[in-house]
Amino acid sequence: MYDVAMYEVAPLAGRFLVDEGPYLAQQLLLGTLSGWTAHRLVGLNINVYGLQVCFGLAGLYAGSWVWQSLSWQPGPMVGEFSLFASLAGAIALFGFLRLIEVAVAAAASSS
């Protein structure tokens, strides 16, 4: 009836997940755990859905960069990522947000 031309599709997406899947899973797991831990340690009163994961992943990269630029030993590793560097970066980011939170509360209470 109708002749439909079939095109071969390269299975790039499937191969990417097989090659990079464990790396991305380690990164997401460590970022989530360090973000959750830093949020609890700092005592932030802002509860935004996904903030812990975002700050955990950002802290993973920021902490790793600072850790490597100061030539410190990585300490315990989760996959290819340093646990201490990830936690230190997430605590620094949440600490900065906590300072903003305290400043806004002080400004609101003084007026």
Secondary structure by P-SEA (a helix, b strand, c coil): cbbbbbbbbbaaaaaaaaacaaaaaaaaaaaaaaaaaaaaaacccccccaaaaaaaaaaaaaaaaaaaaaccccccccccccaaaaaaaaaaaaaaaaaaaaaaaaaaaac
